[in-house]
Amino acid sequence: MNTILNSNMSNTAILAELGNRLKNLRLSRNKDQQQFSYESGVSLRTLSRLENGHSISFESVLKIIRTLDLIERLDLVLPSTEVSPVQQTKSKN
């Protein structure tokens, strides 16, 4: 069953779901934790913590996402936006 992330979920629930998704992606590529840890440059303990729903550094998350060839998907999460010069001036005040 697929869990859909939503704003009513706690941060703990979101971390657990994302950890599970990343674990499933790793497994779908036939990588064990030790091999994936080596390839991503993230310690085995850190990878295990993430897959078990614990918080890890954003840099480690980026390494894992890069190893899974998902960096381009970050544009969906944080799209680039243009700020007009007028808005920039207003934000300085």
N, C-alpha and C positions, 0 to 999 in steps of 0.2 A: 504494500500500500504506500502510495506517495504522499508525503506530508507537504502541504503547501505552506510556505513561510508567510506569516502575516504579522501586522503590528500588534496584535493582541497577545502574541507569544512573548514569554519572558526571554531575557538574554540567555539564560541557562538552557532553555528549550531550543533556542536558535543555534547555540553552540553545539548542542547534542546532535541536532539534525544535520548541520553542516559537517561535523566530524564524521557522521555516518555516511553522508554523501561522498566525502573525499575518500573515505575508506573503500567504499564500493567502486569508485573510479579507479583507485589503485589496484584493487582486486580484479577489476575487469581488464586490466592491462597485464595480468598475471605477474604482478610484482609482490614479493613479500615485504614486510616492513623493513627488514635489514637492507635489502637491495634498494628499495625506494629511498630510504634514509641516506644511503651513500650517494645515489644519483641526484638527490635534491640538495645535499649539503646541510640537511637538518638532522640533528641528533635523533637517535632512535627513541629516546625518552620524550623528546618534543613531539615527534610524530605520533607516538602512542597517546600522549596527553591530548593532542588535537582530535584524534580519532575517538577518544573517549569523552569528548565534549568539554574539555578544559580550555581555558584561554591560553594562547601563546602569543608571541610577538608578531606584529604585522609583517615584519621583514621575513619571518619564517613562513608565514602564510603565503607571501609573494613567491618565495622559493618553491613552495609546494605547487602553487598554481602554475608557475612557469614550467615546472617539470611535467605537469599534466597537459601542457600546451593550451592553457586557458587564459593567458594574460589578456588577449584581445577581448575576452568577455567582460573584463572590468569596465569597458566603455558602457556596458548596459547598466552597471551599478552606479557609476559616476560619469555621466555624459559630460562632455566638454560644453561649456556655455560661453557665449560672448557677452561681455559687459560693455555697455555703451559708455563713451566718455562722460556723458551727463551723469550716469549712475555712479561712475567712479568718483566724480567730483562730489556728489552728494554723500557718498559713503565716507569721505574724509572728514566730514563735519560731525 
